[in-house]
């Protein structure tokens, strides 16, 4: 397995950060809302992507600037070289957090749907993005329920030993200790989950005339 290391820093790589011509603050003032990273974590099949997609659709309809980073999509390109070892999972989270940070700098509300099973890796993502700009959302759902939703059959294959390092079966998931929001996705509807996410994020993104129901 290829070893992936984060950059050693600008000094060791002759890399200089390029300041943007338009500041994040200016962009946020013009669009009348602040940027925020909403990090949805949970077992495969818990509903992360469904909640993130529905939340983005709702926010977009209300005129908010958004971006969506889905774990599966990231592994098709940016993270295609990564496997599912703990080291690779940490690197997957690191890359996702750096991309989310770039969108955040443009004033976007960034929805990240990523299993991100390691508590320490999620904390590193929080530190990368910034405490005030990071909202951890735990999509809590028992693995038995997640398995019933698995149309790809990954849980069954993992239990049969066909798929290795599968979170919830052969690889651990470390539950968030203090998430900003916990969604009970085993029983509640996507609409209810979206409403809870919107309610939780509003206090963080409001500028001027925004309300919880739109502009």
C-alpha positions in Angstrom: 0.0 0.0 0.0 1.3 3.4 -0.9 2.2 5.6 2.1 0.6 9.1 1.9 1.9 12.0 3.9 0.5 15.4 4.3 2.5 18.4 3.1 5.4 19.4 5.3 4.5 23.0 5.0 5.2 26.0 2.7 8.8 26.4 4.0 9.9 22.9 3.0 8.1 22.9 -0.3 8.7 26.4 -1.6 4.9 26.8 -1.8 3.3 30.2 -1.1 -0.4 30.6 -0.4 -2.1 32.8 -3.1 -4.4 35.4 -1.5 -7.8 35.6 -3.3 -8.7 38.9 -5.0 -12.1 38.8 -3.3 -12.1 38.0 0.4 -14.4 35.4 2.1 -15.9 38.2 4.1 -16.8 40.2 1.0 -18.3 37.1 -0.6 -20.4 36.3 2.5 -21.7 39.9 2.8 -22.7 39.9 -0.9 -24.5 36.6 -0.7 -25.9 37.5 2.8 -24.8 34.3 4.6 -21.7 32.9 6.1 -19.9 29.8 5.0 -19.9 26.6 7.0 -18.7 23.0 6.7 -21.4 20.5 7.7 -19.6 17.2 8.2 -22.0 14.2 8.2 -20.5 11.0 9.6 -21.8 7.5 10.2 -21.8 3.9 9.1 -22.2 3.0 5.4 -25.9 3.0 4.6 -26.9 5.3 7.5 -28.3 8.0 5.2 -25.4 10.5 5.1 -25.5 11.1 1.4 -29.3 11.2 1.3 -29.5 13.8 4.0 -26.7 15.8 2.5 -28.2 15.8 -1.0 -31.7 16.8 0.3 -30.2 19.5 2.5 -28.3 21.0 -0.4 -31.4 20.9 -2.6 -33.3 22.8 0.1 -30.6 25.4 0.6 -30.1 25.9 -3.1 -33.8 26.5 -3.5 -33.6 29.2 -0.9 -30.7 30.9 -2.7 -27.8 29.7 -0.5 -24.4 29.1 -2.0 -23.6 25.4 -1.5 -21.1 22.6 -2.3 -21.5 18.8 -1.8 -18.6 16.5 -1.2 -19.7 12.8 -1.2 -17.3 10.1 -0.1 -18.0 7.8 -3.0 -17.6 10.6 -5.5 -14.3 11.6 -4.0 -13.0 8.0 -4.3 -13.8 8.1 -8.0 -11.2 10.8 -8.6 -9.3 12.8 -5.9 -9.0 9.7 -3.6 -9.0 7.0 -6.2 -5.5 5.9 -5.2 -6.6 5.2 -1.6 -7.6 1.9 -0.1 -9.5 1.3 3.2 -6.7 0.8 5.7 -6.8 3.1 8.7 -3.9 5.2 7.2 -5.7 5.6 3.9 -9.0 6.4 5.6 -7.2 9.2 7.6 -5.7 10.5 4.3 -9.2 10.4 2.7 -10.5 12.6 5.5 -7.5 14.9 5.2 -8.1 15.5 1.5 -11.8 16.0 2.0 -11.2 18.6 4.7 -8.7 20.5 2.6 -11.2 20.6 -0.4 -14.0 21.6 2.0 -11.8 24.4 3.3 -11.2 25.8 -0.2 -15.0 25.9 -0.8 -15.4 27.5 2.6 -13.0 30.3 1.6 -15.5 31.1 -1.2 -18.3 31.5 1.4 -20.1 28.3 0.6 -22.0 26.0 2.9 -20.2 22.8 2.3 -21.9 19.4 3.0 -19.4 16.6 3.5 -20.9 13.1 3.5 -18.1 10.8 4.6 -18.0 7.7 6.8 -14.8 9.1 8.4 -14.8 6.4 11.1 -11.8 7.6 13.1 -12.6 10.1 15.8 -9.0 11.5 15.7 -9.2 12.1 11.9 -12.5 14.0 12.3 -10.8 16.1 15.0 -8.0 16.8 12.5 -10.6 17.9 10.0 -12.1 20.2 12.6 -8.7 21.7 13.2 -8.0 22.1 9.5 -11.3 23.8 8.8 -11.6 25.8 12.1 -13.8 25.2 15.2 -16.2 28.0 14.3 -16.7 26.8 10.8 -17.1 23.0 11.5 -20.4 21.4 12.3 -20.2 17.7 13.0 -23.5 15.8 12.4 -23.7 12.1 13.4 -26.2 10.1 11.4 -26.8 7.4 14.0 -28.1 4.1 12.7 -27.4 0.6 13.9 -25.4 -1.6 11.5 -28.3 -4.1 11.3 -30.6 -1.4 9.9 -27.9 -0.1 7.6 -27.4 -3.6 6.2 -31.1 -3.8 5.2 -30.7 -0.7 3.1 -27.6 -1.9 1.3 -28.7 -2.5 -2.2 -25.1 -3.0 -3.3 -24.7 -6.0 -1.0 -21.6 -4.7 0.6 -22.6 -5.7 4.2 -23.2 -9.3 3.1 -20.0 -9.4 1.2 -18.1 -8.0 4.1 -19.6 -10.6 6.5 -18.7 -13.3 4.0 -15.1 -12.1 3.9 -15.3 -10.9 0.3 -14.8 -7.3 1.2 -12.1 -6.5 3.8 -11.8 -3.5 6.1 -15.5 -2.6 5.8 -16.7 -0.2 8.5 -19.4 -1.7 10.8 -18.4 -5.3 10.0 -14.6 -5.8 9.8 -13.4 -2.3 10.6 -14.4 -0.2 13.6 -16.5 3.0 13.7 -15.7 5.4 16.5 -18.9 7.3 17.4 -18.7 11.1 17.9 -18.5 12.1 21.6 -19.9 15.6 21.2 -21.5 16.1 17.8 -23.2 19.4 17.1 -26.2 17.3 16.0 -27.2 13.6 16.2 -29.8 12.4 13.7 -31.7 9.2 14.4 -31.7 8.1 10.8 -32.8 4.6 11.7 -36.4 5.8 12.3 -36.8 9.4 11.2 -37.5 10.6 7.7 -35.0 12.4 5.5 -37.3 15.5 5.6 -37.1 15.5 9.4 -33.3 15.1 9.3 -33.0 17.9 6.9 -35.1 20.2 9.0 -32.9 19.5 12.0 -29.7 20.2 10.1 -31.2 23.5 8.8 -32.3 24.5 12.3 -28.9 23.7 13.8 -26.9 25.5 11.1 -28.9 28.7 10.9 -27.4 30.4 13.9 -24.0 29.9 12.4 -24.7 31.3 8.9 -27.2 34.1 9.5 -26.3 37.6 8.2 -28.8 40.4 7.8 -32.3 39.3 6.7 -31.9 35.5 6.6 -34.6 33.4 8.4 -34.9 29.7 8.9 -37.4 29.5 6.1 -35.4 31.4 3.5 -34.6 35.0 2.5 
